[in-house]
Amino acid sequence: IASRRLMARELKQAVANREFVPFFQPQVDAKSRHLVGVETLVRWQSPELGLVMPDAFLPVAERLSILDDIDEIIFDKALGQIRDVQQLGRGIDKISLNVTAQRVIDPNVLQRAQDLRDDTIKIAFEVLESVLIEEQGEHFRFAIDALRDTGVLVEIDDFGSGHASIIGLMQLKPDAMKIDRRLVTNVDDNDVSRNVVESIIR
């Protein structure tokens, strides 16, 4: 309990000090082997704890209701760093950012997307499959459509983890779906996994 309280206090200070930093995971076309984008991953660069992985702090951040604040910090830093890389002549066509359902419907996020509209880089929002339920309602789908109108791509994270309905997917019409790692880990030597992944891709 004491350690959780300490982390909660440290996390609130970390938000105020903008201690969260983006790490970039390359996205590569399986056929051409060309870099087609990067996914942004969050890390906490704590002065006391060092580099902290998300599994260690995100559950506490969620209980503190500061996930959106962390998203905003990563959003700003990631876009700034990618633009710096572009100025060095390194072409990165797309950056994917994880967002919560609450961020999707936040009018400020829509305004930011409009302000950041840029033909040199595509911005993609990744939403967890677990938010793709009909209960998100018309407000959520309207927000998705509004983001798309600004040029934002919509991608599904952890597809196949057991939450989304086919109806929900048809309504969202995602630009891309990331298959849950538990399904793809054994595709080389497991016929069941391979058949499931092939079916999803089809």
Protein Blocks (a to p, Z undefined) as FASTA:
>chain_A
ZZmmmmmmmmmmmmmnopaccdddddddfklopafbdcdddddddfklopadfklmmmmm
mmnopmmmmmmmmmmmmmmmmmmmmmnopacfbdcddddfklmmmmklmmmmmmmgcfkb
ccdddddfklmcfklommlmmmmmmmmmnopacddehihihpacfklmmmnopabdcddf
klmmmmmmpmklmmmmmmmmZZ
